[in-house]
């Protein structure tokens, strides 16, 4: 099974946005990465008012300070590449006006020649919801549903009409249209989220947190799709939060995707074989010192995955 690889773009504070994003995007495409990814963190509360992921007392990582806008970051990458797909993992959809978000994604897709993957989620930060002022945190699920509906409407044929709680579009021409159908991918952390994905989205965006767990999640999602009569395939891209080290990690407590490029590649092969999934992307940009190191790590990881595949381990 050939594994399709993606790479996260530099969004941490140690990078120069205008210089390093195009540079890393070009290098990643040249190495062979098939997709480029960004995430969204709108602000960094100081002092901390809520724990990371809403868990009391859990500190926010320093890498979350000053994260640049995801769509601006992808625009820089789009202008610097020609084939790599451009994905969000994830965009916190309820922080955005649904109509403007739909139009921005369509514009980016039109400009890039149909390369956008829209990974959407609800987020967890109360401070971000308060700052965005679009809707209360308690309404996040309903707002995500409306964002999906508005995107489908805006990206579809003219004239566009829509009537929702946040968005009202009278009969209107709305352009540009996407160059290709934009897949909407969602994470899942509950049965309700799984039903939303099966009924309303194109694909799934899990995080690799153990091969057996990933395989079990995928089976549950497939079973639910069959139960609800879905016949369309579910596009899946797995996020890999890797902790790269130059030397092999030899501790007995090594976690999956922690260690050298060879160890990470072996872990990837196990996840791919166990689940049958073939699209993954590495999040390693937060741990690199600068863009040069990030490019070196990206090249080493790609070569290690290729070597693992050549040995028939994936």
Secondary structure, 3 states (H helix, E strand, C coil): CCCEEEEECCCCCCCCHHHHHHHHHHHHHHHCCCEEEECCCCCCCCCCCCCHHHCCCCCCCHHHCCCCCHHHHHHHHHHHCCCCEEEECCEEHHHCCHHHHHHHHHHHHHHHCCCEEEEEECCCCHHHHHHHCCCCHHHHHHHHHHHHHHHHHHHCCCCEEEECCCCEEEEECCCCCCCCCCEEEECCCCHHHHHHHHHHCCEECCECCCHHHHHHHHHHHHHHHHHCCCCCCCEECEEEECEECCCCCCCCCCCCCEECHHHHHHHHHHHHHHHCCCEEEEECHHHCCCHHHHHHHHHHHHHHHHHHHHCCCC
